[in-house]
Amino acid sequence: MTVTCRKIAFAGLLALAAGAAQAETTWTMASGYPESSFLTKTTREFIEAVEERTDGELKIDLRPNDTLIKLANIKRAVQSGQIPIGAIRMGIYGNEQEMFNLDNIPGVGSTYDKAWTLMEKQKPFYDEWFGKNGMEVLTYMAWPGQGFYTTGPLESLSDLEGIKLRIYSKQTQIMGEELGAEAIILPFAEIPQAFATGMIEALWTSAQSGTDVQAWDYLDTFSYTGTMHNKNAIIVNQRALRALPEEIQQIVREEGEKATARAWENSKQASKEREQMLADNGMTVTKAPQEVIDRIDEIGKGMVADWMKGASEKEQAVYKAYEAAIGD
């Protein structure tokens, strides 16, 4: 082979290598949840499916547990293009849009089936809203139902009177106060210190979060109410998605939709497993008294009425469609 031929062949190899490098895209993804969470499990399954179906042309590097970007800042990071994809907790953004507050209201989406129906009715609204803001929702993930963590059994409404109850949103604060508790909003990370200083003496959260914080170190009873199944979501920057070949875009959307169905099943499984973990660590796991559940539902109906007053016509239409679908 002549020198010229060798140069041409070498140049061809370089071109092929460059083309291969260009064909492979790596997205960095942020999440606020640890590897032990069913949310992260669902996200990992989504990533694995995308990478397998694209033959590695799209790789997603997940950074969980707030190690890249804090949970509350992930949506803004995706919107601005700082990262192409992220997992968010939708209820955090209630100050931006009333719709984000809806499934934070007690009694709305109180079972997994109702939460699924609500998600389906909300989809067109979220498609439009996120789209206007340069994003797209790929996956919805429902949290397990909620309950009270207390010292001693929860036998009646009177047991909640004056109790220092940690909650996590404006809506759950209203609920706690209406139940007669001293409802205190605290970040999850501050719970151990709050127990140590006597700032709180009970929790309102899911079995998932209760095991994450090792609630048995402070309390001995978990009283399940169901009440709500808030949603998380995997969102993507539209420009980043549209920069991919069309067939890759389709795979990402298809696997995102499949991940939604898996998320509901993973959540149900996690709820059972985490309740068992609570019991294995010495906690009594039981259903809350009916009078407590009934009072929470009553409070929730009043909160829905207030929500409807502040909601737009489109948001009101979503709730009415949900209400008609579940037959309440």
N, C-alpha and C positions, 0 to 999 in steps of 0.2 A: 504494500500500500504506500502510495506517495505521501509526502508531507502534507500536500494540499488536501488529499482525500482524508487523511487522519484528522486534519483541522475541521473539515466539514462534518465528519462523523462525531467528533467531540462536541462541536457546536450543536449538533442534533440532540445528543444526550443531554446537554445543558437545557435545551429548549423543552425536552420532555420532562426533566426534573422540575423546571420552573412551572410547567403546566400542571404537574401533579401537586406542587406546593400551593398553587392558586386554587385548585379544586377543593382542597381541604380547608374548612373553616372551623375555628374554635371560638365558641361563645363562653364568656365567663358569667356565671349565674350566682346571685346572692339569695340567701335564705336566713331567716332569723331563728330557725329551729334546729335542735340537736339531732344527731344521727339516730337516736333512740326513738324519735317521734314518728308516728305513722305518716305524718305530713312529708317528712324527709324520705321515708320509704317509698311513698307514692311518687315523689319527684325523681328518685333514683330509677324507679321502674320506667318512668317516662323517658328519661335520658337514655337508658339502656336500649329501649325500643327504637328511639330515633337513631342512635348510632348504629344499631344493627341493620335497620332498614336502609340507611343511607350508605352502608359499607364504609363508615368512618368519614364520609365527606363532610358531615357536620358532627363536631364533637362539642360537648357541653361540660365545662369545668365547674362543678357545683362547689360553692363555698358556704357551708351551713353555719348555724349557731352564731350569727352576727359577726363572723370573723372577717367579712369583707365590708359590709355596709349594715348599719343598724336597721332593724325591721321597719321602723317608722319611716325611714328614708329611702327604702327600696323602690317604691313607686316613682318617686321623683328621679331617681338614678336611671330607671328604665326610660322614663319619658324624655329625659334630656339626652339620652344616648350614652351616658357614662358606662352603662352595661346594657347588653342587648336583651337580657331576660332576667326575671326575678320572681320570687314567691312572696306574696304579700298577705297580710290579714286585712280583709276588706273593711271591717268595722272601725279600723283606726282612722279612716278618712271621712267620718261623718260630718266634719265641719266643712267639707267641700261639696257634699251632695247628700240630700236627705235619704236617698236610696240606700246608702251605705249603713244607715242606722236601722233599717227595717228589721233585719233578722237579729238585731241586738235587743229587740223588744220581747219581753216574756210572752210566751204563748204563740208567737209567730214562728212557724217551722218547728213545732214542739216534738215532732217525730221525724224519723229519717224520710218517710214517704212524703210528709208535708214539706220538709226541707227541699226535697227533690222537685216537688211541684213549684215551690217558690222560686227555685233556681231557674226552672224552665220559663217561668213568667218574667223573670228579671232579665234574661239573656238579651232580648232585643234592645232593652234600655241600655244595658251595659255595653253592647256592641256599638251602639251609637255614641255613648258618652266617652268610652275609652278611645274609639276611633277619632273623635274630634280632638282628642288630646294626644294623638300620635301613637296609640298603643292598641293592643288586641289581647283579649282574654283567651288563653288556650285551654285552661283547666280550672274547674271549680272543685273545692275540697271541703266537705262538711265536717265540723267538729263534733265529737261525741256530745251527748246531752250533759246537762249540768246538775249540780247538787251541792248540799251543804256539808262542810267538814266541821265537826263540833267536838267538844269534850263532853262525853256523855250522850245519851240518845236524844234525838229530836222527836218529842212526843206530841207537841202542840205548838200553836202560834206563840203562846206565851214564852216558850223557850228561846225565841228570837228577840224578845223585848230587851233593848239596851245592849245587846251583844255587839262587840267591836268586830265587824264583819269586813274582811277584805273583798272588794269587788274590782272590776276592771274597766268600767265604762260609765258614761253618763246615764245610760238606760238602766244598767244594773244598780247604780247608786240610787236612782229613784225607786226601783223595786225594793232594795234593802231598807230604805227609809220608810216606805209605805208598810213594810212588814214590822216596823218598830225597832229595827237595828240601827246601830251607829255605823253607817256604810262609809268605808274609807277606800278611795281609789289609790292603788299602789302598783308600781311595776312588778312584774313577776320576780325579778332578781332581788327585790328588797324584802321579800316575804320572810326569809330566815331571820334577818335583823329585826324586823317588825315584831315577830314572835318573841325574840330574845328581850326586847325592851318593853313588852306588854302593850305595844301600840295596837295590835290586833289579837283576837282570841278565837277567830273562826274564819273559814274560807268559803267562798262561793266560786266553784270552778268545776271542771270535768275530772273524770278519773285519770285521764292522760296527764293533765297538769298536776294533779294531786300526787301521782307517783313521781313525776319529774322533780317535785320539790320535797319528796319524802315526807308527806303529811303525817305519817305515823310517828315522826319525831316530836310532834307537837299536839296531836289530836287522836281520838280513838274511834270516831264514827263518821261514816260517809252515808248521807241520806240522799238518794237519787230522786230527782224531780223530772228530768228530761228537759222541759221548759223551752229550750232553744238549741239550735244547731247552727251556730255562726259559720260563715264561710271564709276560707282562704282561696287564693287564686294564683295560678301561674300566668304571668303577663309577659308580653314580648313587645319590643320596640318595632313599630311597623316598618320603618326604613330598613332595619336590620333584617327583618323577615323577607321583605320584598327584594333585598339584594341577593337572596339565594335563588338558585335555579327553581323554576316553577314546580318541578317534580319534588324537590326537597321541601318547598313551602307546603305542598300538599301533605307530605309525610308528617311534618311537624304538626299541622292542624289535625290530621287524623289521629295521631298518637296523643295529642292533647285531649281530644274528645274521649278516646278510650281511657285515658287517665282519670277523667271525671268519674266514669263508672267504677273504676278500680278504687278511687278515693272513698266513695261511699262504703264499699265493702271493707276496705282497710280500716275505716273509721269504726264500723260496727265491730270488727274483730278486735281492734285496739281497746274499745270500750269494755268488752268482756274480759280481755286479758288484763287490762289495768285494774279493773275491779277485783279480779282474782289476786293480783299482786298486792292490792291494799289488804285483802283478807289474809294473804300469806304472811303479811307483816303485822298481823295482830289487830287490824281494824275491823269493826263491825260494819258490814255493807248491807244497807237496807233501803227500802222505798220510803220516801218522806210521807208523813201523815196526809191523808186526803184533804184535810182542812187547810193545810199549808199549800198544797198544789192548787186547790180551788181559789184561795186568796191570791196566789200569784197570777192565775188566769184572769181574775177580776181586775187586778192592777194592770195587767197587760192590755186589756180591752180599753181602759182609760188612756193608756199611753198610745195605743193605735189611734184613738180619736184625736189626741193632740198632734200626733205625727201627720195625720191627714190634713190638718189645718195648715201645717208648714210645708207640705209637699206640693210639687207642681202637678198640673193636670195629668201629665204623662206618668208621674210616679203614683198618683192616686189610681190611675187606670190599671197599673200593674198590681196594686194590692187588691183592687176589686176583682180582677181576673183570677188572682190566687184564691181569694175568698170563695168565689163561685166554684172554682175547681175542686176545692176540698169539702164544700158543702156545709161550712160552718155559718 
